[in-house]
């Protein structure tokens, strides 16, 4: 099979490593993409469309070069050919070039390993995890849930899940995805939430539905 990664560009979705994403696939070209992925390694590359995509959505509008691959962990093919799938985020990647031989987009990509963290970095991540918990505690409590984050959940999983699920703008999520390591992503997420809280006054950050 081809080493090219199928691309699924969307205007409002950013996938992060080790986070799950349910998707409903209805366009014919992306039905073909899912069918091809299921027959191969079950990997799809999620990428964010750049502003102005509306003028060429049926074609190949520009996308941001950094995306995240997702493994199809669940697939349901409906009678009319549509699909319900669930992706698990795997690895960040950078698009090197695109191939346009098929109806859907494919790319030659370079996978981006997370930069290693030293003891000082890990301590900083722990600090920012505590800060995130404090920032989100009022909203979580208002939703009737335990405001404490699960202690057994890894720092990386907490930060990536919040980056994906919080009610942030797509470009804000893209900027978080592009951060090169967990410390930088955690710091940026805290700064982003603090700025939003300052702009909104006493209201707490919105949790994604």
C-alpha positions in Angstrom: 0.0 0.0 0.0 1.0 3.6 -0.5 3.0 5.4 2.3 1.0 8.6 1.6 -1.2 9.7 4.5 -4.9 10.4 3.6 -5.8 13.9 4.7 -9.1 15.0 6.1 -9.2 18.8 6.1 -11.9 20.5 8.2 -12.5 24.2 9.1 -13.1 23.7 12.8 -11.5 20.5 14.1 -8.0 20.0 15.5 -7.0 16.6 16.7 -4.4 16.0 19.5 -2.3 12.9 20.3 -4.1 10.3 22.4 -7.4 12.1 22.3 -10.5 10.6 20.8 -12.6 12.2 18.0 -15.9 11.0 16.7 -16.7 11.9 13.1 -19.6 11.5 10.7 -18.3 11.0 7.1 -20.8 11.8 4.3 -19.0 13.4 1.4 -18.3 10.8 -1.4 -14.5 11.6 -1.5 -14.1 11.1 2.2 -16.2 7.9 2.1 -13.6 6.7 -0.3 -10.9 7.9 2.0 -12.3 6.0 5.0 -12.7 2.8 2.9 -9.1 3.0 1.7 -7.8 3.7 5.2 -9.7 0.7 6.6 -8.2 -1.5 4.0 -4.7 -0.2 4.8 -3.3 0.9 8.2 -6.4 2.7 9.4 -4.6 6.0 9.6 -6.0 9.4 8.6 -4.3 12.8 8.9 -6.5 15.5 10.4 -5.6 19.0 9.2 -7.1 22.5 9.6 -8.3 24.5 6.6 -6.8 28.0 6.4 -9.2 31.0 6.3 -10.8 31.5 2.9 -11.4 27.8 2.4 -15.1 28.5 1.5 -14.1 29.7 -2.0 -12.6 26.4 -3.0 -14.0 23.8 -0.6 -14.8 21.3 -3.4 -11.2 21.6 -4.6 -8.0 21.6 -2.6 -8.0 24.7 -0.4 -4.8 25.5 1.6 -4.4 23.8 5.0 -2.0 24.4 7.8 1.1 22.2 7.4 1.0 20.8 10.9 -1.6 18.1 11.7 -2.2 15.0 13.7 -2.7 11.5 12.5 -5.6 9.5 13.9 -6.1 5.7 14.1 -9.6 4.5 13.2 -10.6 2.6 16.4 -14.3 2.2 15.5 -16.0 2.2 12.1 -19.7 1.9 11.3 -20.8 1.9 7.6 -24.3 3.0 7.2 -26.7 1.6 4.5 -26.4 4.7 2.4 -22.6 4.6 2.3 -21.9 7.1 5.0 -19.6 6.3 8.0 -19.5 6.9 11.7 -15.9 6.6 12.8 -13.9 7.3 16.0 -10.3 8.4 15.7 -7.6 8.2 18.4 -5.0 10.9 17.9 -1.5 9.4 17.3 1.3 11.6 16.1 1.8 15.2 15.0 3.1 15.5 11.5 4.3 18.1 9.0 3.1 18.0 5.3 6.0 17.8 2.9 4.1 17.5 -0.3 0.6 16.5 -1.5 -0.5 13.9 -4.0 -3.6 14.6 -6.1 -4.0 11.3 -7.9 -7.2 10.2 -6.1 -10.5 11.9 -5.2 -9.3 12.7 -1.7 -6.1 14.4 -0.6 -3.0 12.5 0.4 0.4 13.7 1.6 4.0 12.7 2.1 4.5 13.7 5.8 7.2 13.9 8.4 6.1 12.7 11.8 7.1 15.1 14.6 8.3 13.5 17.9 7.6 15.3 21.1 10.7 17.0 22.4 12.1 15.4 25.5 11.6 17.1 28.9 14.1 17.5 31.7 13.3 17.6 35.4 12.8 21.4 35.3 10.4 21.0 32.4 8.4 18.2 34.2 8.1 20.4 37.3 6.8 23.2 35.2 4.2 20.9 33.6 3.0 19.9 37.0 2.7 23.5 38.1 0.7 24.3 34.9 -1.5 21.2 35.4 -2.4 22.5 38.9 -3.1 26.0 37.4 -5.4 24.5 34.8 -7.3 22.6 37.4 -7.8 25.8 39.4 -8.9 27.8 36.3 -11.4 25.2 35.3 -12.7 24.2 38.7 -15.7 26.6 38.8 -17.0 25.5 35.4 -16.5 21.8 36.2 -18.2 22.2 39.5 -21.1 24.1 37.9 -21.5 21.1 35.6 -21.9 18.9 38.6 -18.6 17.0 38.1 -15.6 16.5 40.4 -13.3 19.6 39.7 -10.2 17.5 40.4 -8.4 16.0 37.4 -7.9 12.2 37.6 -4.5 11.7 39.3 -3.8 8.6 37.2 -4.2 10.6 33.9 -0.9 11.5 32.4 0.1 15.1 32.2 0.3 14.9 28.4 -3.2 13.4 28.1 -4.7 16.0 30.4 -3.2 18.9 28.5 -4.0 17.5 25.0 -7.6 16.6 26.0 -8.2 20.1 27.3 -6.7 21.6 24.2 -9.0 19.6 22.1 -12.2 19.7 24.1 -12.3 23.2 25.6 -14.4 25.8 23.7 -11.4 27.5 21.9 -11.2 28.9 18.5 -9.8 26.5 15.8 -6.8 28.8 15.2 -6.1 28.8 19.0 -6.2 25.0 19.0 -3.9 24.9 15.9 -1.4 27.1 17.7 -1.4 24.7 20.7 -0.9 21.7 18.4 2.1 23.4 16.8 3.9 23.8 20.2 6.9 21.6 20.2 6.7 20.0 23.6 4.3 19.4 26.5 5.8 22.2 28.6 5.2 24.8 25.9 1.7 23.5 25.2 0.8 23.6 28.9 2.1 27.1 29.3 0.3 28.4 26.2 -3.0 26.8 27.3 -2.8 28.4 30.7 -2.0 31.8 29.2 -4.8 31.4 26.7 -7.4 30.6 29.4 -6.1 33.4 31.7 -6.5 35.9 28.8 -10.0 34.7 28.1 -11.0 34.9 31.8 -9.7 38.5 31.9 -11.7 39.4 28.8 -14.8 37.8 30.1 -14.6 39.2 33.6 -15.8 36.9 36.4 -17.2 34.3 34.0 -15.3 31.0 33.8 -14.0 29.4 30.6 -16.6 27.5 28.6 -16.3 23.7 28.5 -16.9 22.2 25.1 -20.2 20.2 24.8 
